[in-house]
Amino acid sequence: MANARYIPPTPLATARTEERLREFVGICYMQGVCPDDASLGEVIEDAEGKRFVVNGQVNAVKEVWLKDHTVIVTFQGGARHLSRQVKEDLIRAYEDGWFVRRLFGPGAERGRVKFEGANVASYVARSEQITTWLLQQKELKIKLQDAEEYVVTFKPWLPLQELKAMKLQEAEMKFWIMALRVPLDGYYYLRSTVQGMFGDVLLMHPPEYDSSRPKLMNVKFDMSPEVREKVDNVLTIESPSGERWIVEIATPYTDWCKRCKWYFHTEVNCPRIRQGEERGGSQIAGSGGHKVRLTQYQQRQERQERQAGSHAANMGEATASQPAAAVNRPQAQEPRWSDQVGTRDRFMWSSQEARSGDRSRQGEQSGHPVREQGQNSQGAGREPRGMILEEGQGVRDHVYHGCC
């Protein structure tokens, strides 16, 4: 076998392989069934960490399939302020119209919706015919009952790297800047400052109020591509009293971090990762991560097994030490668990600190947080569950860089 000559696959064999892969990709995205195939990639562990590196040929076939079946849906105007559920209902209402008109035959089925951000979603159509038709329409309008008319636009789906390259190409013809976190006092002078320092403003978009960060305001300006060399990273506005308002400026060329959803850095040098490293671990694998919780579970299992073994050994010794006549005597019932705890841990109830510590331990074993006496759901001492919910509500949705 060592001297065997390598025979490259024929074009026909390659075509059959790609056709088979394309069929599996369709089953995955249409039926939700992920393939169990070791040839999809390999696990690599090096200085950059442990990860799964996908096969290049497989990924190329997957990207081609997604390009043929997926469009990017962007909600415009009043549709931007709808809830996520209503936005999905809007897409389903479009589908109902297609089905009633039988645009794609009686066998047409609903596609899959994946929200990519607050106002951006990916729509995976069941057939290439639907995708082609949506891209030809470019935008659609519809009314939900007696509500206003809502507009959505459709653009081709692209992988992230191609999307970044396309945005840089568009910036050569259609350049924009984004004024970030504009101070309230300085907003009145913003347009004049941009025009005076950078150049003519083609269009100043209405300020969008970000409900997830109510103290911040971002304003987008359409500028001429010729002013790209004049644009700085910050804009300074000075009041008559000498107070200075600093406004950060982002453009299509500014770094964007998918991790924290902000500008001026990437995931590699994200401040959140550095903060996690300073604390002794990344935020992904923090105090509530998989490995920590798995270790705690295994330790609890080991303690329970040791306690059970110790209890069985003590019972065996007690039985062996009983006199032989005791065999014919009725044995007393074993004390209930609650009685044992009441006897064994009676000394623990002598102080408030001991009582709180025991309740905390019981809550940890049961998996439910225990509220301490004298503590409420507000301020210090609130339950961990409330803290998690509040943190989750503060997480912003993923937004395509520069899309909306």
Secondary structure, 3 states (H helix, E strand, C coil): CCCCCCCCCCHHHHHHHHHHHHHHHHHHHHHCCCCCCHHHEEEEEECCEEEEEECHHHHHHHHHHHHHHEEEEEEEHHHHHCCHHHHHHHHHHHHHHHHHHCCCCCCCCCCEEEECCCCEEEEECCCHHHHHHHHHHCEEEEECCCCCEEEEEEEECCCHHHHHHHHHHHHCCCEEEEEECCCCCCHHHHHHHHHHHCCCEEEECCCEECCCCCCCEEEEEEECHHHHHHCCCEEEEECCCCCEEEEEEECCCCCEECCCCEECCCCCCCHHHHHHHHCCCCCCCCCCCHHHHHHHHHHHHHHHHHHHHHHHHHHHHHHHCCCHHHHHCCCCCCCCHHHHHHHHCHHHHHCHHHHHHHHHHHHHHHCCCCCCCCCCCCCCCCCHHHHHHHHHHCCCCCCCCCCC
